Amino acid sequence: MTLYSSLKLYTNADTFTIVPVHSDASAATENVVIQRGSGEIRLNSPATKVPLDEEVMTIFGVIGFLRLLAGEYMVVITERTNIGRIGDHDIFKVRDYKVLPLSRNNLALTEAQIGEEASYLSLLHAHLQSGLFHFSYGYELTHTLQRQSALKDSTQPIWERADERFFWNRRLQSKFIDHSVKNKDQDLSKFILPIVNGFAEIKMAAINKKPFTFALFSRRSRHRAGTRYFSRGVDALGNVSNFNETEQIVVADAGVDGSASSLPGGQIFLSHVQTRGSIPIYWTQINNIKYTPKLQIFENPETENSFRKHFETQKSLYGPQLVINLINKSGYEGPMGVAFQKHIELLNDPEIKYHHFDFHHECSKMRWHRVSLLLDHFHEELLSQGYFKAEVTKDGLENVSQKQTSVVRTNCMDCLDRTNVVQSVVSRWALNRQLRDIGILGNDEKFENFTDFEFLFRNVWADNADVVSCAYSGTGALKTDFTRTGNRTKAGALQDLQNSIVRYVKNNFLDGNRQDAYDLFLQYEVNAMGAYPLVDKRPLQIKALPVVLLVSAAMLVAAIIVPEDSLSTVVILFASFWLAIITYVFKYIVANGIHYVNWPRLVPLSHVQKA
């Protein structure tokens, strides 16, 4: 089922009416009418007289509906960017959107509620603007090629077939979905557009004068989503923080190697999938404005059960697991490695192969080539893992000749920087095998010897690192100079230093709002009778001290820049007074750093006890 790709939205005081735009004027026309007063939906509502005040805009999909204090809001896509094609299907990125209130005004709200509503809308806009949202009207973007090949019923709606982990706007689409399920004659499936949050890049390439499409998708799970220090570890259902599924795709014309194709005019589809995600035990690092917050591993009686659920789910979706743990074996990360290995041993599952590779130790002193030791360690397993391969016609996937039988699951502490370096190395190895398989590379060739494609591959993977990292940590990834160039450079180290400083600031002083934005979009139910959770309820003296610090610093600077001939005992005493104030306030803030962290307010963290 292909979704409507272009729509007209007619707006008047009473209704929103959504009408598909058809290239064929004789095609049957559907419409969806939404009553702004009641929120009631009707498919193919009888035509009414067009009001004089009706506004018209072109939209490219409905992201969904979200209820706040003033009622429901509809989020629609107003601009899109075509990033490329996979087979016969275009893949788009959301470029712009509008948030449209169903209710015409918020006169029923109190002054305090109006302020709270503005805060909710600010969070919603921040999330929509910061996320990288992708969609397609025909390609099932929530699924890997291998999962698509296993979907049996092609008449089933795309939203129903979608992998719910990566259906980012699943909650916002519940209004259309519930209406379709409850009213069989009111099926809105062609209007229900799944959005994926993550990275997507599609490039045309050629090696040995043989053209092909190279694509990389990273799909971010909507379960346990959040920011670096506010979302860690596992939950009771086995979901882990910062879980991303990364799929590398190659599409080439059948017979690209010059041999006769069993499907003339068809295409060869190849893909290789990896996953990353937080260490699946109960742990955290509680922010307290120190550069490295203290690591805490919880003695939770549910840990063993949650750990098992995580890997049972992983195996059911991807097959046997090749688990690569990249954290340090010593220092503050050490206990995490011990706990991870302990639970792997308790699980005692022959389908889980675990390897602890201390990335910083093994690759110290710029010995980045040693990442290849991982390929040596899992060489046999990677060979037997294989990859997905199928010849395809316009009617769908046909002649599936290979399937990927296991997956590499990689993690470091944050599943960002070290993880992406290793994933790119594994994908490089797999891609060389795939390109030799279909005859784009000769038996003894590597794509590293083809400068243009090598440059493309490195930069796509580095871009992927930056996008996945930004969503979780707030900055681009570290170590991307190695991914982009194959070498660790001084310029790259300086860029890493800058990113680390920005991460520190965002993680301590801004990420509470980012976490609230995730929670508002994905799970938080706004309660009109609530106690205004977004209001800062800290005591005035706590909130005032950073202002006192800034004023004191300004006064000290003023004393310092006084001309030398104006120096006197009074000036020295003046400067000494403000220096003493700065020292006292700074020590107090550091000692009570937990009160100065920007904490999430919508879904408070249960493990953080704030006085």
C-alpha positions as CSV (number, residue, x, y, z in Angstrom):
1,M,0.0,0.0,0.0
2,T,1.5,3.3,-1.1
3,L,0.7,6.4,1.0
4,Y,-0.5,9.7,-0.3
5,S,2.5,11.8,-1.1
6,S,1.0,15.3,-1.5
7,L,-2.0,16.7,0.2
8,K,-4.1,19.9,0.4
9,L,-5.0,21.1,3.9
10,Y,-8.1,23.3,4.0
11,T,-8.4,25.3,7.2
12,N,-11.4,27.2,8.5
13,A,-12.9,28.1,11.8
14,D,-14.6,24.8,12.2
15,T,-12.6,22.1,10.4
16,F,-9.4,20.9,9.0
17,T,-9.9,19.0,5.7
18,I,-7.1,17.0,4.2
19,V,-7.5,16.0,0.5
20,P,-4.9,14.0,-1.5
21,V,-3.5,15.7,-4.6
22,H,-3.7,13.3,-7.6
23,S,-1.8,13.6,-10.9
24,D,-4.7,11.8,-12.5
25,A,-7.7,14.2,-12.4
26,S,-10.1,11.3,-12.9
27,A,-8.9,9.4,-9.8
28,A,-11.2,8.8,-6.9
29,T,-10.8,11.4,-4.2
30,E,-10.8,10.8,-0.5
31,N,-10.9,13.4,2.2
32,V,-10.4,13.5,6.0
33,V,-12.4,16.1,7.9
34,I,-11.4,16.9,11.5
35,Q,-13.8,18.9,13.6
36,R,-11.7,21.5,15.4
37,G,-14.1,21.8,18.3
38,S,-14.6,18.1,19.2
39,G,-11.5,16.6,17.5
40,E,-13.9,14.1,15.7
41,I,-12.6,12.6,12.5
42,R,-14.5,11.6,9.4
43,L,-13.3,9.9,6.2
44,N,-15.1,11.0,3.0
45,S,-17.4,13.4,4.8
46,P,-20.0,14.8,2.4
47,A,-19.0,18.0,0.7
48,T,-20.1,21.2,2.3
49,K,-20.1,24.8,1.1
50,V,-16.6,26.2,1.2
51,P,-16.4,29.0,3.9
52,L,-15.1,32.3,2.7
53,D,-12.4,32.3,5.4
54,E,-10.9,29.0,4.3
55,E,-7.1,28.9,4.0
56,V,-5.3,26.3,1.8
57,M,-1.8,25.0,2.1
58,T,0.1,22.0,0.6
59,I,1.4,19.5,3.0
60,F,3.4,16.3,2.5
61,G,2.1,14.2,5.4
62,V,0.7,14.3,8.9
63,I,3.2,13.6,11.7
64,G,0.3,13.2,14.2
65,F,-1.6,14.8,17.0
66,L,-0.5,15.8,20.5
67,R,-2.7,16.9,23.4
68,L,-1.5,19.7,25.6
69,L,-3.3,22.0,28.1
70,A,-5.3,23.9,25.4
71,G,-6.4,20.8,23.6
72,E,-5.0,18.9,20.6
73,Y,-2.4,20.1,18.1
74,M,-1.9,18.7,14.6
75,V,1.7,18.5,13.3
76,V,2.1,18.5,9.6
77,I,5.0,18.4,7.1
78,T,5.2,21.6,5.0
79,E,8.5,21.0,3.3
80,R,10.5,17.9,2.5
81,T,13.9,17.2,0.9
82,N,14.4,14.2,-1.4
83,I,17.7,12.5,-0.2
84,G,17.7,9.7,-2.9
85,R,16.1,6.6,-4.0
86,I,16.2,2.9,-2.9
87,G,15.0,0.9,-5.9
88,D,11.8,2.6,-7.1
89,H,11.1,4.5,-3.9
90,D,12.1,8.1,-2.9
91,I,13.3,8.7,0.6
92,F,12.6,12.1,2.2
93,K,13.8,14.2,5.1
94,V,11.5,16.5,7.0
95,R,12.6,20.0,6.2
96,D,9.9,22.1,7.8
97,Y,6.6,21.6,9.6
98,K,3.7,23.4,11.3
99,V,2.0,22.8,14.6
100,L,-1.7,23.7,14.2
101,P,-4.0,24.0,17.2
102,L,-7.4,22.4,16.8
103,S,-8.8,24.7,19.4
104,R,-9.0,28.3,18.0
105,N,-7.9,30.0,21.3
106,N,-6.8,29.3,24.8
107,L,-9.1,31.7,26.6
108,A,-10.1,28.9,29.0
109,L,-6.6,28.7,30.4
110,T,-5.4,30.6,33.4
111,E,-2.3,32.9,33.2
112,A,-0.2,30.2,34.8
113,Q,-1.5,27.6,32.3
114,I,-0.8,29.9,29.3
115,G,2.8,30.1,30.5
116,E,3.0,26.3,30.9
117,E,1.5,25.8,27.5
118,A,4.1,28.0,25.9
119,S,6.8,25.9,27.6
120,Y,5.3,22.7,26.2
121,L,5.1,24.1,22.7
122,S,8.7,25.3,23.0
123,L,9.8,21.7,23.9
124,L,7.8,20.3,21.0
125,H,9.4,22.8,18.5
126,A,12.9,22.1,19.9
127,H,12.4,18.3,19.4
128,L,11.0,18.7,15.8
129,Q,13.8,21.1,14.9
130,S,16.7,19.1,16.4
131,G,15.7,15.6,15.2
132,L,16.6,14.2,11.8
133,F,13.3,12.7,10.7
134,H,13.0,10.6,7.5
135,F,10.1,9.0,5.7
136,S,9.0,7.3,2.5
137,Y,5.5,6.8,1.0
138,G,6.3,3.4,-0.4
139,Y,9.6,2.1,1.0
140,E,9.2,0.6,4.5
141,L,11.9,2.6,6.2
142,T,11.4,1.2,9.7
143,H,12.6,-2.2,8.4
144,T,15.8,-3.6,7.1
145,L,15.8,-5.2,3.6
146,Q,15.9,-8.6,5.2
147,R,12.8,-7.9,7.4
148,Q,11.0,-6.5,4.4
149,S,11.6,-9.7,2.5
150,A,10.0,-11.7,5.3
151,L,6.8,-9.6,5.4
152,K,4.1,-11.8,4.0
153,D,0.9,-9.7,3.5
154,S,1.7,-6.9,1.0
155,T,-1.9,-5.6,1.4
156,Q,-1.4,-4.8,5.1
157,P,-1.1,-1.1,5.8
158,I,2.4,0.3,6.1
159,W,1.8,1.5,9.7
160,E,0.6,-1.9,10.7
161,R,3.7,-3.6,9.2
162,A,6.1,-1.1,10.6
163,D,8.7,-2.1,13.2
164,E,7.3,-0.3,16.2
165,R,10.7,0.3,17.7
166,F,11.6,2.8,15.0
167,F,8.1,4.2,14.3
168,W,9.1,7.4,16.0
169,N,5.7,9.1,15.7
170,R,3.7,6.0,16.6
171,R,2.2,7.7,19.7
172,L,1.2,10.9,17.7
173,Q,-0.4,8.7,15.0
174,S,-2.6,6.9,17.5
175,K,-5.6,9.2,16.7
176,F,-5.7,8.1,13.1
177,I,-4.7,4.5,14.0
178,D,-7.4,4.1,16.6
179,H,-10.0,5.6,14.3
180,S,-9.1,3.1,11.6
181,V,-9.1,0.1,13.9
182,K,-12.5,1.0,15.5
183,N,-14.2,1.9,12.2
184,K,-13.5,-0.6,9.5
185,D,-15.3,1.6,6.9
186,Q,-13.1,4.6,7.9
187,D,-9.7,3.3,7.1
188,L,-7.2,6.2,7.2
189,S,-4.1,4.0,6.5
190,K,-3.1,5.9,3.4
191,F,-2.8,9.0,5.6
192,I,-0.7,7.4,8.3
193,L,2.9,8.2,7.7
194,P,5.6,6.5,9.8
195,I,8.6,8.8,10.6
196,V,12.0,7.4,11.4
197,N,14.4,9.3,13.7
198,G,18.1,8.9,12.8
199,F,20.6,9.1,10.0
200,A,19.9,8.5,6.3
201,E,22.2,9.1,3.4
202,I,22.0,7.8,-0.2
203,K,24.8,8.3,-2.7
204,M,25.4,7.3,-6.3
205,A,28.8,5.8,-6.7
206,A,30.9,3.8,-9.3
207,I,33.9,1.5,-9.1
208,N,35.6,0.1,-12.2
209,K,33.0,2.1,-14.2
210,K,30.2,0.1,-12.7
211,P,27.5,2.3,-11.1
212,F,25.7,1.4,-7.9
213,T,23.7,3.1,-5.0
214,F,25.4,3.2,-1.6
215,A,23.1,4.0,1.4
216,L,23.5,4.1,5.1
217,F,20.5,4.2,7.6
218,S,20.7,4.4,11.4
219,R,17.3,4.0,13.0
220,R,17.0,5.2,16.6
221,S,14.7,3.2,18.9
222,R,11.9,5.2,20.5
223,H,12.1,2.9,23.6
224,R,14.2,4.3,26.5
225,A,15.1,7.3,24.3
226,G,16.8,10.3,25.8
227,T,20.0,12.1,26.5
228,R,23.5,11.0,27.6
229,Y,23.3,11.2,31.4
230,F,19.5,11.0,31.8
231,S,19.0,7.7,29.9
232,R,21.4,4.9,30.7
233,G,21.3,1.1,30.9
234,V,18.3,-1.2,30.6
235,D,14.6,-1.2,31.7
236,A,12.4,-4.0,32.9
237,L,11.4,-4.9,29.4
238,G,15.0,-5.3,28.2
239,N,15.1,-2.0,26.2
240,V,18.4,-0.2,26.4
241,S,19.3,3.4,26.0
242,N,20.6,4.9,22.8
243,F,19.7,1.7,20.8
244,N,20.4,2.2,17.1
245,E,20.1,-0.2,14.2
246,T,22.5,0.7,11.4
247,E,22.0,-0.8,7.9
248,Q,24.4,-0.4,5.0
249,I,22.8,-1.0,1.6
250,V,24.1,-1.5,-1.9
251,V,21.8,-1.5,-4.9
252,A,23.2,-2.4,-8.4
253,D,21.7,-3.4,-11.7
254,A,21.3,-7.2,-12.0
255,G,24.1,-8.5,-14.2
256,V,26.5,-5.7,-13.2
257,D,29.3,-8.1,-13.5
258,G,28.5,-8.8,-17.1
259,S,26.9,-12.2,-16.5
260,A,23.4,-13.1,-17.6
261,S,20.7,-12.1,-15.0
262,S,17.9,-14.4,-14.0
263,L,15.8,-11.2,-13.7
264,P,16.4,-9.0,-16.8
265,G,16.0,-5.4,-15.9
266,G,16.0,-6.2,-12.2
267,Q,18.3,-5.0,-9.4
268,I,20.6,-6.7,-6.8
269,F,19.9,-5.5,-3.3
270,L,22.6,-6.1,-0.6
271,S,22.5,-5.1,3.0
272,H,24.5,-5.6,6.2
273,V,23.1,-4.7,9.7
274,Q,24.8,-3.9,13.0
275,T,23.4,-2.6,16.3
276,R,24.6,-0.5,19.2
277,G,23.1,0.1,22.6
278,S,23.8,0.8,26.3
279,I,25.2,-1.9,28.5
280,P,22.0,-3.8,29.5
281,I,22.3,-3.6,33.3
282,Y,21.0,-1.0,35.8
283,W,23.5,1.8,36.0
284,T,23.9,5.5,35.8
285,Q,26.2,8.5,36.3
286,I,24.5,11.2,38.3
287,N,25.4,14.7,37.1
288,N,26.8,17.0,39.7
289,I,28.6,19.5,37.4
290,K,31.9,17.6,37.8
291,Y,33.5,16.6,34.5
292,T,33.2,12.9,35.0
293,P,30.2,12.0,37.2
294,K,30.5,9.1,39.6
295,L,29.5,5.8,38.1
296,Q,26.8,3.9,40.0
297,I,25.9,0.3,39.3
298,F,22.6,-0.7,41.0
299,E,22.1,-3.9,42.9
300,N,18.7,-4.5,41.3
301,P,17.1,-7.9,41.7
302,E,15.6,-7.5,38.2
303,T,19.0,-7.1,36.5
304,E,19.4,-10.7,35.5
305,N,15.9,-10.9,34.1
306,S,16.2,-7.6,32.2
307,F,19.6,-8.6,30.8
308,R,18.1,-11.9,29.6
309,K,15.1,-10.2,28.0
310,H,17.4,-7.8,26.1
311,F,19.3,-10.6,24.5
312,E,16.3,-12.8,23.9
313,T,14.8,-9.9,21.9
314,Q,18.1,-9.3,20.1
315,K,18.3,-12.9,19.1
316,S,14.7,-13.1,18.0
317,L,15.2,-10.1,15.7
318,Y,18.8,-10.6,14.5
319,G,20.0,-14.1,15.4
320,P,23.1,-15.0,17.4
321,Q,25.0,-12.1,18.9
322,L,28.7,-11.0,18.5
323,V,29.0,-8.7,21.4
324,I,31.9,-6.2,21.3
325,N,32.5,-4.3,24.5
326,L,34.9,-1.3,24.0
327,I,35.0,0.2,27.5
328,N,38.3,0.5,29.5
329,K,39.2,-2.5,31.6
330,S,40.6,-0.2,34.3
331,G,39.7,3.1,35.8
332,Y,36.2,4.2,36.5
333,E,34.8,2.2,33.6
334,G,36.4,-1.1,34.9
335,P,33.5,-2.2,37.2
336,M,31.1,-1.9,34.2
337,G,33.2,-4.4,32.2
338,V,33.2,-6.8,35.2
339,A,29.4,-6.5,35.6
340,F,28.8,-7.0,31.9
341,Q,31.0,-10.1,31.7
342,K,29.4,-11.5,34.9
343,H,25.9,-11.4,33.4
344,I,27.1,-12.8,30.1
345,E,28.5,-15.8,32.0
346,L,25.3,-16.1,34.1
347,L,23.3,-16.2,30.9
348,N,25.7,-19.0,29.5
349,D,24.2,-18.7,26.0
350,P,26.2,-20.4,23.2
351,E,24.5,-18.0,20.8
352,I,26.2,-15.0,22.5
353,K,29.9,-14.5,21.7
354,Y,31.4,-11.8,24.0
355,H,34.7,-10.0,23.5
356,H,36.0,-7.2,25.7
357,F,38.3,-5.1,23.6
358,D,39.8,-2.2,25.6
359,F,39.8,0.3,22.8
360,H,41.8,3.0,24.5
361,H,44.5,0.6,25.6
362,E,44.7,-1.4,22.4
363,C,44.7,1.7,20.2
364,S,46.8,4.0,22.4
365,K,49.7,6.0,20.9
366,M,47.8,6.4,17.6
367,R,47.8,2.7,16.9
368,W,44.4,2.9,15.3
369,H,45.1,0.1,12.9
370,R,44.7,-2.3,15.8
371,V,41.0,-2.1,15.6
372,S,41.4,-4.7,12.9
373,L,42.2,-7.2,15.7
374,L,38.5,-7.4,16.2
375,L,38.0,-8.7,12.7
376,D,40.6,-11.4,13.4
377,H,39.0,-12.4,16.6
378,F,35.5,-12.8,15.0
379,H,36.8,-13.8,11.6
380,E,34.9,-17.2,11.4
381,E,31.8,-15.8,12.9
382,L,31.7,-12.9,10.5
383,L,32.2,-15.2,7.5
384,S,29.3,-17.4,8.6
385,Q,27.2,-14.3,9.5
386,G,27.1,-13.3,5.8
387,Y,24.8,-10.6,4.6
388,F,21.4,-10.1,2.9
389,K,21.3,-10.5,-0.9
390,A,18.4,-10.6,-3.3
391,E,17.5,-10.0,-6.9
392,V,14.6,-7.6,-7.1
393,T,11.9,-6.8,-9.7
394,K,9.4,-4.0,-9.5
395,D,6.9,-6.4,-8.0
396,G,9.0,-6.9,-4.9
397,L,11.9,-8.9,-3.5
398,E,12.5,-12.1,-5.4
399,N,15.3,-14.7,-5.4
400,V,16.6,-14.1,-1.9
401,S,19.9,-16.0,-2.2
402,Q,21.5,-15.0,1.2
403,K,20.4,-13.9,4.6
404,Q,22.4,-12.4,7.4
405,T,22.3,-14.9,10.2
406,S,23.8,-13.0,13.2
407,V,24.6,-9.4,14.2
408,V,27.5,-7.5,15.7
409,R,26.3,-5.6,18.8
410,T,28.8,-3.0,19.8
411,N,29.0,-0.7,22.8
412,C,31.3,1.6,24.7
413,M,30.0,3.8,27.6
414,D,27.9,6.0,25.5
415,C,27.7,3.9,22.3
416,L,29.0,6.9,20.3
417,D,32.6,7.5,19.5
418,R,34.5,4.3,19.9
419,T,31.4,2.4,18.8
420,N,31.2,4.2,15.5
421,V,34.9,3.7,14.7
422,V,34.5,-0.1,15.2
423,Q,31.2,-0.3,13.3
424,S,32.7,1.4,10.3
425,V,35.6,-1.0,10.3
426,V,33.2,-4.0,10.4
427,S,31.1,-2.5,7.6
428,R,34.2,-1.9,5.5
429,W,35.1,-5.6,5.7
430,A,31.5,-6.6,4.8
431,L,31.2,-4.1,1.9
432,N,34.4,-5.4,0.3
433,R,32.9,-8.9,0.4
434,Q,29.6,-7.7,-1.1
435,L,31.2,-5.7,-4.0
436,R,33.4,-8.7,-4.9
437,D,30.3,-11.0,-4.8
438,I,28.5,-9.0,-7.4
439,G,31.5,-8.3,-9.6
440,I,32.0,-4.6,-9.0
441,L,35.4,-5.5,-7.4
442,G,37.7,-8.1,-8.7
443,N,38.6,-11.1,-6.4
444,D,41.8,-9.4,-5.1
445,E,40.6,-5.8,-5.1
446,K,39.5,-3.6,-2.2
447,F,37.5,-0.4,-2.5
448,E,40.2,1.4,-0.5
449,N,42.2,1.6,-3.7
450,F,39.5,3.6,-5.4
451,T,40.0,7.2,-4.0
452,D,36.6,8.6,-4.8
453,F,34.6,5.9,-3.2
454,E,37.0,5.6,-0.3
455,F,36.4,9.3,0.4
456,L,32.6,8.9,0.1
457,F,32.5,5.8,2.4
458,R,34.6,7.5,5.1
459,N,32.5,10.7,5.1
460,V,29.2,9.0,5.1
461,W,30.2,7.0,8.2
462,A,31.6,10.0,9.9
463,D,28.4,11.9,9.2
464,N,26.5,9.0,10.7
465,A,28.7,9.2,13.8
466,D,27.9,12.9,14.2
467,V,24.1,12.5,13.8
468,V,23.9,9.6,16.3
469,S,26.1,11.4,18.7
470,C,24.2,14.8,18.5
471,A,20.9,13.0,19.3
472,Y,22.4,11.6,22.5
473,S,25.2,13.8,23.7
474,G,24.4,17.1,22.1
475,T,27.5,17.3,19.9
476,G,29.1,15.6,17.0
477,A,31.1,12.5,17.6
478,L,34.7,12.3,18.8
479,K,37.4,10.5,16.8
480,T,35.7,11.2,13.4
481,D,39.1,12.4,12.0
482,F,40.1,8.7,12.0
483,T,36.8,7.7,10.3
484,R,37.1,10.5,7.7
485,T,40.9,10.2,7.0
486,G,42.1,6.9,8.3
487,N,44.5,8.8,10.6
488,R,44.4,10.4,14.1
489,T,45.4,14.0,13.7
490,K,46.2,17.0,16.0
491,A,43.4,19.0,14.4
492,G,41.0,16.1,15.2
493,A,42.2,16.0,18.8
494,L,41.6,19.7,19.1
495,Q,38.1,19.3,17.6
496,D,37.5,16.5,20.1
497,L,38.5,18.8,22.9
498,Q,36.0,21.4,21.7
499,N,33.2,18.9,21.5
500,S,34.1,17.6,24.9
501,I,33.8,21.0,26.4
502,V,30.4,21.7,24.6
503,R,29.2,18.2,25.8
504,Y,30.0,19.1,29.4
505,V,28.0,22.4,29.2
506,K,25.0,20.8,27.4
507,N,25.0,17.6,29.6
508,N,25.0,19.6,32.8
509,F,23.0,22.8,32.0
510,L,20.8,22.1,29.0
511,D,20.0,18.4,28.6
512,G,17.1,18.4,31.1
513,N,15.1,20.4,28.6
514,R,16.2,18.0,25.7
515,Q,15.1,15.0,27.8
516,D,11.8,16.7,28.5
517,A,11.3,17.2,24.8
518,Y,11.9,13.5,24.1
519,D,9.5,12.6,26.9
520,L,6.8,15.0,25.7
521,F,6.9,13.6,22.2
522,L,7.2,9.9,23.0
523,Q,5.5,9.2,26.3
524,Y,4.4,12.1,28.7
525,E,0.7,12.7,29.0
526,V,0.0,16.4,29.8
527,N,-2.5,16.7,32.7
528,A,-4.6,19.9,32.7
529,M,-5.0,19.4,36.5
530,G,-1.3,19.0,37.0
531,A,1.0,21.0,39.2
532,Y,3.0,22.8,36.4
533,P,6.0,20.4,36.3
534,L,8.0,22.7,34.0
535,V,8.2,25.4,36.7
536,D,11.5,25.7,38.4
537,K,10.7,25.0,42.1
538,R,14.2,25.4,43.5
539,P,14.6,27.8,46.5
540,L,15.4,31.4,45.5
541,Q,18.8,31.3,47.2
542,I,19.8,28.3,45.1
543,K,18.7,30.0,41.9
544,A,20.3,33.3,42.8
545,L,23.8,32.1,43.5
546,P,24.9,31.8,39.8
547,V,23.8,35.4,39.3
548,V,25.8,36.5,42.4
549,L,28.8,34.7,40.9
550,L,28.5,36.6,37.6
551,V,28.0,39.9,39.3
552,S,31.0,39.3,41.5
553,A,33.2,38.3,38.6
554,A,32.1,41.5,36.8
555,M,33.0,43.6,39.8
556,L,36.4,41.9,40.1
557,V,37.1,42.6,36.5
558,A,36.1,46.2,37.0
559,A,38.6,46.5,39.9
560,I,41.4,44.9,37.9
561,I,41.1,47.2,34.9
562,V,41.3,50.3,37.0
563,P,44.4,52.4,35.8
564,E,47.5,51.7,37.8
565,D,47.8,55.2,39.1
566,S,44.4,54.9,40.6
567,L,45.3,51.9,42.7
568,S,44.7,52.4,46.4
569,T,43.9,50.5,49.5
570,V,40.2,51.0,48.8
571,V,40.5,49.4,45.4
572,I,42.5,46.5,46.7
573,L,40.0,46.0,49.5
574,F,37.2,46.2,46.9
575,A,38.8,43.6,44.7
576,S,39.5,41.4,47.7
577,F,35.9,41.5,48.9
578,W,34.6,40.4,45.5
579,L,37.3,37.7,45.2
580,A,36.2,36.3,48.6
581,I,32.6,36.3,47.4
582,I,33.6,34.5,44.2
583,T,35.6,31.9,46.1
584,Y,32.8,31.2,48.6
585,V,30.0,31.0,46.0
586,F,32.1,28.9,43.6
587,K,32.9,26.4,46.4
588,Y,29.2,26.2,47.4
589,I,28.1,25.6,43.9
590,V,30.7,22.8,43.3
591,A,29.8,21.2,46.7
592,N,26.1,21.3,45.8
593,G,26.4,20.8,42.1
594,I,23.4,18.5,41.9
595,H,21.2,21.5,42.5
596,Y,22.6,23.3,39.5
597,V,22.2,20.6,36.9
598,N,19.4,21.1,34.4
599,W,17.2,18.1,35.4
600,P,14.3,16.7,33.4
601,R,11.0,17.7,35.0
602,L,8.3,15.8,33.1
603,V,9.5,12.3,33.9
604,P,11.8,12.7,37.0
605,L,14.7,10.3,37.4
606,S,13.8,7.8,40.2
607,H,17.5,7.2,41.2
608,V,18.2,10.9,41.8
609,Q,17.5,12.2,45.2
610,K,17.4,16.0,45.2
611,A,17.1,17.9,48.5
